[in-house]
């Protein structure tokens, strides 16, 4: 029997994990692998800096090593912390949501925009997208300047998403990537409001994980 796709929230905020699980409900297919959303207890309440991103690498590696039942892993933080280290120890595919979300958006549009949570994250995201070789197709990144917890539970999050999304469309973006796992609940209504594709990166990563797992059954 195929093991679960293990989706790891590297921060310790259970509300974010619960939101991820709700957003992934359509991906729980009859006869398909289970999708197990877990919280990294050792993580900070929100990953909003390079130091916080780096701090979770070894705990993530330890969790990946413990979950030898997994058929794939998804690291559900937009910084993709520890992705190379986790790939080095995992016998199954490991997907990062920034990489997967950006690639999914590029499959839908020529130029894309990134909705970040904080302007402090922009440099970290830019360096990673340069590593991916995709900066030439990024119209820009604009920040909500909210905390991870606020994006998951804040009453004003959706209105702010609309403001930032429209500004990115003005920059030339034809599709948007939500640059934090805590925004998952807002994807569908934001896409309807803006009229362009809006990619939830965790959904994108799980879709890729499902494809990899199901292809192994052939």
Secondary structure by P-SEA (a helix, b strand, c coil): ccccbbbbcccccaaaaaaaaaaaccccccccbbbbbbbccccccccccaaaaaaaaaaaaaaaaaaccccccccccccccaaaaaaacccbbbbbaaaaaaaaaaacccccccccccccaaaaaaaaaaaacccccccccccccccccccccccaaaaaaaaaaaaaaaacccbbbccccccccccaaaaaaacccccaaaaaaaaaaaaaaaaaac
